[in-house]
Amino acid sequence: MVIDVPTAAGPGRFTVAAATQPRALLWLGHGAGGGIGAVDLAALAAALPAVGITVARYEQPWRVAGKRVASRPPALDAAWMEAAPVVAELAEGLPVVVGGRSAGARVACRTATATGAAAVICLAFPLHPPGRPEVTRLDELLTPSVPVLVLQGDRDTFGGADLLRADVEAAPGDHANVRIVTVSGADHGMKTLKASPLTARDVRELVVSTTAAFVDDVLARP
């Protein structure tokens, strides 16, 4: 199912993979360098409806318009929030988990409180621009107070899993709500090398199984 969403920046678009007997809705955004067809986003949309999780992938207006350069963060957040009523209608009162890959994960984290998200899922969170570790986005990852799952490659040039985990552990305050899962051998696009311990299929299965288990844990909370 495809749903166009009018926003101040132009139309956005949902592609919805509906569960027959939904227990929750997962609202996902894409990155700045690609769309909703990214490997991890597509894998979630293909597999999760079978376990009762409807997946709604949101295309930002800049992407729908065919532009090559992503909008600035405030515009991304605004267009995301303008899509929230559609998500509420799709969810029909069920818990909503937000997330996305790369820039989409940043949007989900920044707006998690405003959207009333039950949890956040980050695929390849871009901790810093490649080669510029001093420009950190850790504060965005630590913004949500709800449970946060991060699936991060250990070859990610935007900040590998080990660095991300160390930065979270070193940050002031209690961040026990943030769980980081290493995708061994994966880069920022969740691609692996022939010598990597995980194949492309392994990565897809890891993303799906870990996400499904995380949502189950969230739903089991009081």
Backbone bond lengths (Angstrom), bond angles and torsions (degrees), N, CA, C in turn:
res aa  C-N    CA-C-N  psi(-1)  N-CA   C-N-CA  omega(-1)  CA-C   N-CA-C  phi
1 M - - - 1.452 - - 1.526 109.53 -
2 V 1.321 116.96 132.77 1.464 122.79 179.09 1.523 108.78 -115.93
3 I 1.323 115.80 131.42 1.463 121.58 -178.94 1.523 108.95 -128.09
4 D 1.316 117.86 120.39 1.460 121.85 174.84 1.522 109.67 -81.86
5 V 1.327 115.66 141.07 1.458 121.55 -176.65 1.526 109.57 -124.41
6 P 1.324 118.64 114.46 1.456 119.30 177.36 1.530 111.03 -71.25
7 T 1.338 116.36 133.49 1.465 121.42 175.92 1.524 108.14 -137.01
8 A 1.309 116.19 168.77 1.462 120.80 179.36 1.522 111.78 -63.98
9 A 1.347 116.69 -22.72 1.466 121.54 -179.03 1.527 112.12 -94.85
10 G 1.326 116.99 6.23 1.452 120.68 -175.07 1.522 109.91 110.79
11 P 1.319 118.12 175.97 1.464 119.49 -176.67 1.518 113.76 -70.24
12 G 1.325 114.92 135.27 1.451 121.66 166.77 1.515 107.10 -98.83
13 R 1.339 116.82 179.31 1.472 117.49 -176.23 1.525 110.93 -152.61
14 F 1.336 114.68 131.59 1.458 121.09 173.16 1.524 110.14 -99.65
15 T 1.320 115.80 137.88 1.457 122.31 166.65 1.515 105.81 -115.73
16 V 1.319 116.16 115.63 1.464 121.69 -169.59 1.522 110.95 -110.46
17 A 1.318 115.85 127.62 1.462 123.15 171.25 1.522 105.98 -107.55
18 A 1.325 116.34 102.82 1.457 121.47 -170.40 1.526 112.16 -88.72
19 A 1.324 115.09 138.14 1.456 121.06 172.92 1.522 108.95 -80.87
20 T 1.322 116.76 145.27 1.465 120.52 178.53 1.515 111.15 -68.32
21 Q 1.317 116.32 -40.81 1.460 122.00 176.61 1.528 108.40 -126.28
22 P 1.337 116.61 78.84 1.469 120.42 -172.67 1.524 113.83 -69.73
23 R 1.342 114.03 143.93 1.465 121.93 173.96 1.515 110.96 -113.02
24 A 1.336 115.85 -20.80 1.463 121.86 -177.96 1.517 108.15 -162.27
25 L 1.327 114.86 166.05 1.469 120.93 175.38 1.516 108.96 -122.85
26 L 1.322 116.17 132.79 1.459 122.45 177.12 1.526 108.51 -107.68
27 W 1.331 116.12 117.43 1.468 123.79 -177.18 1.524 107.61 -103.70
28 L 1.329 117.04 114.19 1.459 121.88 -173.01 1.524 112.58 -118.29
29 G 1.329 116.06 141.04 1.455 122.75 174.59 1.525 110.38 -113.11
30 H 1.314 115.80 158.32 1.466 121.36 -177.58 1.534 111.24 -97.29
31 G 1.326 115.11 175.67 1.453 120.52 -179.59 1.509 112.97 -88.49
32 A 1.340 115.19 -179.70 1.468 120.68 -179.35 1.519 112.02 -79.40
33 G 1.317 117.21 -17.10 1.453 119.86 -176.76 1.518 114.46 -107.39
34 G 1.316 117.06 6.94 1.459 119.99 -178.18 1.507 110.81 -165.89
35 G 1.322 116.32 -176.06 1.453 121.04 -175.89 1.512 112.81 -116.92
36 I 1.331 114.72 -157.43 1.460 120.05 -175.22 1.526 112.32 -75.87
37 G 1.326 117.47 -3.97 1.461 120.86 177.29 1.512 113.64 -84.93
38 A 1.337 117.84 3.33 1.465 120.97 177.49 1.526 110.10 -52.58
39 V 1.312 116.31 148.13 1.461 122.08 -172.91 1.520 113.05 -53.47
40 D 1.324 116.84 -47.44 1.462 119.58 -176.19 1.530 111.77 -71.00
41 L 1.334 116.72 -41.82 1.462 119.94 178.82 1.525 110.81 -63.41
42 A 1.321 116.52 -43.21 1.463 120.76 -180.00 1.528 111.11 -65.13
43 A 1.322 117.14 -38.43 1.465 120.93 179.80 1.523 110.77 -63.62
44 L 1.315 116.85 -41.93 1.460 120.37 178.94 1.522 111.42 -65.04
45 A 1.324 116.19 -42.48 1.465 120.30 -179.73 1.521 111.64 -65.23
46 A 1.321 116.87 -32.64 1.458 120.95 -178.56 1.521 112.81 -76.85
47 A 1.336 117.14 -32.93 1.463 120.26 -170.26 1.527 115.48 -103.06
48 L 1.319 117.98 -35.72 1.461 119.27 -170.06 1.528 115.85 -70.21
49 P 1.340 119.67 -32.33 1.471 117.30 177.84 1.525 113.49 -55.93
50 A 1.320 117.34 -30.08 1.462 120.75 -179.63 1.526 112.33 -66.87
51 V 1.345 117.03 -19.67 1.468 120.29 178.41 1.522 110.68 -110.82
52 G 1.326 116.42 23.47 1.457 120.33 171.69 1.514 116.49 86.26
53 I 1.320 117.24 18.45 1.470 120.43 179.57 1.530 108.72 -117.98
54 T 1.317 116.50 111.80 1.459 120.65 174.87 1.522 108.78 -73.87
55 V 1.319 116.95 135.59 1.469 121.38 -178.41 1.526 109.02 -115.31
56 A 1.326 115.57 121.43 1.466 122.19 178.35 1.520 108.44 -115.50
57 R 1.343 116.34 108.04 1.466 120.82 178.99 1.529 108.77 -93.95
58 Y 1.324 115.43 126.83 1.459 121.26 -174.67 1.525 111.30 -105.21
59 E 1.323 115.98 124.56 1.459 121.62 173.74 1.521 109.27 -93.47
60 Q 1.315 115.52 123.44 1.458 120.64 178.74 1.536 110.50 -65.34
61 P 1.339 117.80 152.21 1.473 120.53 -178.80 1.517 114.86 -53.72
62 W 1.327 118.13 -36.48 1.469 119.51 -179.70 1.529 111.00 -63.10
63 R 1.315 115.76 -34.41 1.455 120.22 -179.83 1.532 110.85 -75.05
64 V 1.330 116.36 -41.89 1.463 120.71 177.86 1.529 110.58 -60.96
65 A 1.339 115.95 -35.63 1.468 120.82 -179.23 1.520 113.00 -76.01
66 G 1.328 117.55 -5.90 1.454 120.82 177.83 1.514 114.54 83.22
67 K 1.332 116.89 15.51 1.455 119.97 179.26 1.526 110.41 -76.76
68 R 1.315 116.49 154.04 1.463 121.27 -178.50 1.522 113.04 -95.67
69 V 1.319 116.09 -18.66 1.466 120.21 -177.63 1.530 109.03 -110.83
70 A 1.314 115.82 129.09 1.461 120.59 -178.24 1.523 111.80 -69.03
71 S 1.315 115.70 154.06 1.457 121.40 175.64 1.521 110.19 -69.39
72 R 1.321 116.58 164.21 1.458 121.98 177.72 1.532 109.92 -70.69
73 P 1.337 117.77 156.91 1.466 120.82 -176.66 1.532 115.43 -50.41
74 P 1.336 120.33 -44.63 1.476 118.12 179.87 1.527 112.82 -60.02
75 A 1.338 116.97 -37.56 1.465 120.63 178.72 1.524 111.05 -69.92
76 L 1.321 117.11 -37.13 1.461 120.50 176.52 1.523 110.88 -63.19
77 D 1.321 115.97 -45.12 1.464 120.25 179.44 1.526 110.76 -62.45
78 A 1.335 116.81 -41.91 1.462 120.69 -178.14 1.524 110.96 -63.66
79 A 1.326 116.89 -44.98 1.460 120.49 -179.50 1.521 111.15 -67.06
80 W 1.320 116.48 -34.11 1.470 121.64 176.74 1.527 110.00 -64.55
81 M 1.325 116.10 -45.87 1.458 120.17 -178.98 1.528 111.42 -66.87
82 E 1.328 117.13 -33.26 1.459 119.60 178.71 1.530 111.72 -68.40
83 A 1.316 116.17 -18.81 1.472 120.80 177.31 1.525 112.24 -87.55
84 A 1.321 117.65 -9.83 1.465 121.37 -175.30 1.530 113.58 -58.28
85 P 1.335 121.01 -39.86 1.471 119.22 178.33 1.528 113.48 -60.96
86 V 1.310 116.77 -33.77 1.469 120.04 177.32 1.528 109.51 -66.58
87 V 1.327 116.47 -40.69 1.460 121.03 178.51 1.526 109.96 -62.18
88 A 1.329 116.51 -44.45 1.465 120.59 179.55 1.530 110.91 -59.85
89 E 1.311 116.45 -39.14 1.465 120.61 179.10 1.525 110.71 -67.54
90 L 1.329 116.40 -41.20 1.463 120.19 178.65 1.527 111.64 -66.40
91 A 1.328 116.41 -37.71 1.464 121.17 -175.64 1.526 112.39 -72.76
92 E 1.322 117.06 -30.30 1.463 122.07 179.71 1.523 112.10 51.11
93 G 1.332 115.95 44.84 1.452 120.86 176.06 1.513 115.23 89.25
94 L 1.320 118.12 -7.23 1.462 120.85 177.83 1.527 110.33 -76.13
95 P 1.338 117.46 158.53 1.469 120.08 177.50 1.528 111.31 -60.22
96 V 1.325 115.17 141.98 1.462 121.72 177.91 1.526 109.26 -113.13
97 V 1.318 116.20 122.89 1.464 122.69 173.24 1.523 106.71 -104.07
98 V 1.328 116.76 130.55 1.464 120.48 -178.95 1.522 109.21 -105.97
99 G 1.327 115.74 162.21 1.454 118.96 178.28 1.511 112.07 172.72
100 G 1.310 114.46 -166.42 1.454 119.47 -179.10 1.507 110.28 162.48
101 R 1.323 114.39 179.91 1.451 118.72 177.55 1.523 109.95 -109.52
102 S 1.327 115.74 139.79 1.461 123.15 176.02 1.528 112.13 53.81
103 A 1.334 117.95 -116.67 1.467 120.29 -179.37 1.518 111.41 -59.03
104 G 1.329 117.14 -32.68 1.456 120.45 177.66 1.516 112.11 -65.50
105 A 1.324 117.01 -33.25 1.459 121.16 175.94 1.519 110.88 -67.30
106 R 1.328 116.08 -38.19 1.467 120.03 177.76 1.523 110.85 -62.49
107 V 1.329 115.84 -44.07 1.470 119.99 178.43 1.525 110.09 -59.91
108 A 1.325 116.58 -46.71 1.458 120.95 -178.24 1.524 111.79 -60.58
109 C 1.328 116.84 -40.07 1.463 120.70 178.54 1.528 111.55 -67.24
110 R 1.317 116.25 -46.04 1.469 119.74 -176.94 1.525 112.69 -63.73
111 T 1.324 116.82 -30.35 1.460 120.92 -174.03 1.526 113.24 -108.19
112 A 1.313 118.21 7.51 1.466 121.13 -173.51 1.525 112.40 -57.50
113 T 1.300 117.19 -42.57 1.464 119.87 179.99 1.524 110.69 -67.66
114 A 1.315 116.82 -44.35 1.465 121.22 -177.90 1.522 112.10 -63.93
115 T 1.326 117.53 -32.99 1.463 120.77 -179.21 1.527 112.54 -86.24
116 G 1.329 117.30 -7.93 1.453 120.34 -178.43 1.516 113.32 69.18
117 A 1.323 116.26 32.00 1.458 121.31 -176.08 1.523 111.86 -64.57
118 A 1.335 115.59 142.79 1.461 120.91 176.45 1.519 111.23 -79.88
119 A 1.332 116.80 -22.69 1.459 122.71 -178.88 1.523 108.20 -170.08
120 V 1.339 115.65 170.71 1.467 121.78 -179.31 1.520 109.23 -132.46
121 I 1.340 115.82 137.39 1.464 121.46 176.20 1.525 108.80 -120.46
122 C 1.332 116.31 122.26 1.466 122.12 -178.35 1.527 109.75 -112.48
123 L 1.308 116.15 121.04 1.454 122.55 176.31 1.524 108.19 -104.78
124 A 1.330 116.82 113.30 1.468 121.68 -178.68 1.523 111.20 58.13
125 F 1.333 116.25 62.09 1.465 120.02 178.22 1.526 109.56 -63.77
126 P 1.338 119.11 126.96 1.471 121.25 -177.36 1.530 110.84 -83.84
127 L 1.311 115.95 87.09 1.462 121.01 -175.88 1.522 112.34 -58.73
128 H 1.332 115.70 -37.69 1.470 120.31 178.94 1.525 108.92 -154.77
129 P 1.337 118.54 158.99 1.463 119.43 173.95 1.534 109.47 -63.56
130 P 1.322 118.69 148.94 1.467 120.43 -179.96 1.524 112.46 -54.03
131 G 1.322 115.95 129.01 1.458 121.09 178.50 1.515 115.04 78.55
132 R 1.331 117.46 3.98 1.473 120.49 -178.44 1.536 110.21 -131.15
133 P 1.315 117.35 65.43 1.467 120.13 -176.86 1.524 113.71 -64.06
134 E 1.327 116.80 -15.97 1.467 119.47 179.43 1.529 111.77 -74.04
135 V 1.330 117.69 -17.22 1.468 121.66 179.48 1.530 107.37 -96.82
136 T 1.316 117.13 84.03 1.456 121.37 -172.41 1.527 112.50 -93.72
137 R 1.325 114.86 146.20 1.475 121.27 174.60 1.525 110.27 -112.84
138 L 1.324 116.18 22.62 1.459 120.91 -176.89 1.524 111.59 -57.08
139 D 1.335 116.67 -36.06 1.466 119.21 -178.16 1.526 111.74 -59.74
140 E 1.336 117.20 -32.84 1.461 120.07 178.84 1.529 110.73 -67.98
141 L 1.318 116.48 -43.72 1.459 120.48 179.48 1.522 111.59 -62.22
142 L 1.325 116.29 -33.20 1.462 120.98 -176.92 1.522 112.79 -89.49
143 T 1.326 117.62 1.54 1.468 121.07 -179.12 1.525 113.38 -67.04
144 P 1.338 120.05 -46.02 1.469 119.16 -177.41 1.530 112.48 -65.12
145 S 1.325 115.59 143.56 1.464 120.85 174.85 1.524 111.10 -96.11
146 V 1.324 116.18 -11.65 1.466 121.43 179.03 1.528 109.67 -84.87
147 P 1.337 118.12 170.21 1.468 119.59 178.72 1.532 112.28 -58.69
148 V 1.336 115.53 139.38 1.462 122.04 -179.76 1.526 108.59 -127.55
149 L 1.328 115.75 127.61 1.467 121.69 174.37 1.518 108.46 -110.07
150 V 1.327 116.77 130.39 1.453 121.93 177.09 1.526 108.76 -120.46
151 L 1.315 116.82 123.98 1.460 122.50 173.02 1.519 107.09 -105.54
152 Q 1.332 116.61 111.78 1.459 121.44 -168.79 1.524 111.64 -130.84
153 G 1.330 116.65 128.63 1.449 120.62 175.73 1.514 112.02 -70.88
154 D 1.328 116.97 150.25 1.466 118.79 178.17 1.526 112.02 -87.18
155 R 1.346 117.87 -0.81 1.470 121.97 172.98 1.527 111.26 -110.76
156 D 1.313 117.22 15.88 1.463 121.55 -177.04 1.528 110.20 -70.57
157 T 1.332 117.47 118.69 1.465 121.50 -178.96 1.528 112.02 -74.40
158 F 1.325 117.09 -8.98 1.466 121.41 174.68 1.536 110.66 -91.30
159 G 1.303 116.69 8.38 1.460 121.92 -178.87 1.506 110.57 122.79
160 G 1.329 116.60 106.85 1.456 120.41 -178.26 1.515 112.60 -73.65
161 A 1.329 114.85 170.77 1.460 120.56 -175.64 1.526 112.49 -59.55
162 D 1.331 117.85 -41.26 1.466 120.54 -178.05 1.526 111.37 -64.51
163 L 1.333 116.64 -43.68 1.458 120.09 178.92 1.521 110.44 -65.02
164 L 1.308 116.55 -43.71 1.464 120.47 -179.82 1.521 110.86 -61.22
165 R 1.317 116.39 -44.29 1.471 120.53 179.73 1.526 110.84 -63.42
166 A 1.329 116.72 -42.40 1.463 120.38 -179.96 1.523 111.33 -64.38
167 D 1.330 117.12 -40.65 1.461 120.84 -179.90 1.526 111.54 -66.16
168 V 1.326 116.76 -39.58 1.466 120.25 178.37 1.524 109.97 -65.33
169 E 1.322 116.21 -44.00 1.471 120.08 -179.34 1.518 111.78 -65.12
170 A 1.343 117.38 -31.50 1.466 121.16 -177.82 1.522 112.59 -84.19
171 A 1.315 117.87 -13.84 1.463 121.17 -176.73 1.524 110.27 -70.13
172 P 1.336 117.31 142.19 1.469 120.38 177.96 1.524 111.18 -60.44
173 G 1.317 115.57 146.39 1.452 120.17 176.65 1.520 112.77 95.35
174 D 1.316 114.85 178.30 1.458 122.25 -179.26 1.522 109.46 -97.72
175 H 1.315 116.53 117.47 1.457 121.07 -179.23 1.531 110.47 -122.02
176 A 1.328 114.94 39.79 1.454 120.58 179.79 1.523 112.04 -66.66
177 N 1.332 116.65 -14.17 1.469 119.81 178.93 1.522 112.66 -75.32
178 V 1.347 117.44 -11.41 1.461 121.71 -177.84 1.527 110.06 -97.69
179 R 1.308 116.34 120.25 1.466 121.61 178.10 1.523 108.45 -114.83
180 I 1.322 116.90 127.00 1.462 122.14 -179.11 1.519 109.13 -112.89
181 V 1.327 115.68 125.33 1.463 122.15 178.64 1.529 108.42 -112.75
182 T 1.306 116.44 125.10 1.463 121.43 -179.74 1.529 110.98 -79.72
183 V 1.329 115.28 130.38 1.459 121.14 172.94 1.531 105.26 -100.99
184 S 1.292 116.75 98.23 1.465 122.54 -170.58 1.525 112.26 -62.46
185 G 1.331 115.07 125.69 1.453 121.18 176.50 1.515 115.09 82.51
186 A 1.321 117.97 0.49 1.465 120.67 -175.78 1.522 112.08 -92.09
187 D 1.343 115.33 146.70 1.454 120.93 175.63 1.530 109.72 -96.58
188 H 1.329 117.40 -163.97 1.461 120.56 -176.27 1.524 112.25 -64.88
189 G 1.324 116.82 -29.43 1.458 121.26 178.48 1.519 113.16 -90.79
190 M 1.334 116.84 11.04 1.469 124.11 -177.55 1.530 111.86 64.02
191 K 1.331 116.25 26.28 1.457 120.51 176.26 1.524 109.21 -93.89
192 T 1.352 115.69 144.17 1.458 120.80 -179.57 1.533 110.17 -117.56
193 L 1.314 115.56 164.15 1.450 122.43 176.26 1.524 109.95 -91.71
194 K 1.321 116.48 165.37 1.461 119.88 177.37 1.524 111.20 -59.56
195 A 1.340 115.42 -32.10 1.462 119.55 -178.55 1.523 112.55 -85.88
196 S 1.303 118.14 -2.42 1.467 121.84 -178.11 1.521 110.53 -69.99
197 P 1.330 116.61 151.40 1.475 119.60 -179.68 1.524 113.24 -67.62
198 L 1.327 117.63 -21.33 1.461 121.49 -178.96 1.526 110.69 -114.16
199 T 1.318 116.41 138.80 1.453 121.18 172.80 1.531 108.81 -85.38
200 A 1.327 116.51 172.83 1.462 120.02 177.71 1.529 110.67 -59.10
201 R 1.321 116.11 -39.72 1.467 120.01 178.20 1.522 111.06 -65.37
202 D 1.332 116.27 -40.71 1.467 120.53 178.08 1.523 110.76 -58.86
203 V 1.336 116.02 -41.68 1.463 120.62 -179.17 1.523 110.26 -63.15
204 R 1.317 116.22 -46.16 1.476 119.50 179.22 1.522 110.91 -59.66
205 E 1.324 115.76 -44.33 1.461 119.90 -178.79 1.525 111.32 -65.97
206 L 1.327 117.00 -37.51 1.461 120.94 178.11 1.523 110.89 -65.12
207 V 1.324 116.40 -45.01 1.465 120.54 179.43 1.522 110.24 -60.31
208 V 1.317 117.14 -45.88 1.462 121.17 -177.46 1.523 111.60 -67.70
209 S 1.322 117.34 -49.13 1.466 119.95 -176.07 1.527 111.79 -66.54
210 T 1.329 117.06 -40.49 1.462 120.45 -179.86 1.515 110.86 -67.30
211 T 1.325 117.01 -41.70 1.455 121.13 178.99 1.528 111.11 -64.92
212 A 1.329 116.67 -44.77 1.466 120.48 179.99 1.524 111.09 -61.46
213 A 1.336 116.93 -42.92 1.465 120.66 179.56 1.524 110.91 -66.07
214 F 1.334 116.51 -37.65 1.462 120.95 178.82 1.529 110.50 -64.14
215 V 1.319 116.99 -45.96 1.467 120.07 178.75 1.523 110.22 -62.51
216 D 1.327 117.28 -40.91 1.462 120.19 176.66 1.524 110.96 -57.67
217 D 1.333 117.08 -43.90 1.473 121.32 178.90 1.527 110.80 -61.99
218 V 1.332 116.43 -42.12 1.455 120.43 -179.87 1.521 110.58 -63.63
219 L 1.323 116.45 -43.36 1.456 120.49 -179.13 1.521 112.04 -67.64
220 A 1.328 117.63 -25.57 1.456 121.62 -178.83 1.526 112.35 -80.48
221 R 1.331 116.76 -11.30 1.469 119.77 -179.47 1.524 109.66 -71.88
222 P 1.341 117.09 150.05 1.475 120.17 178.98 1.521 111.07 -59.48
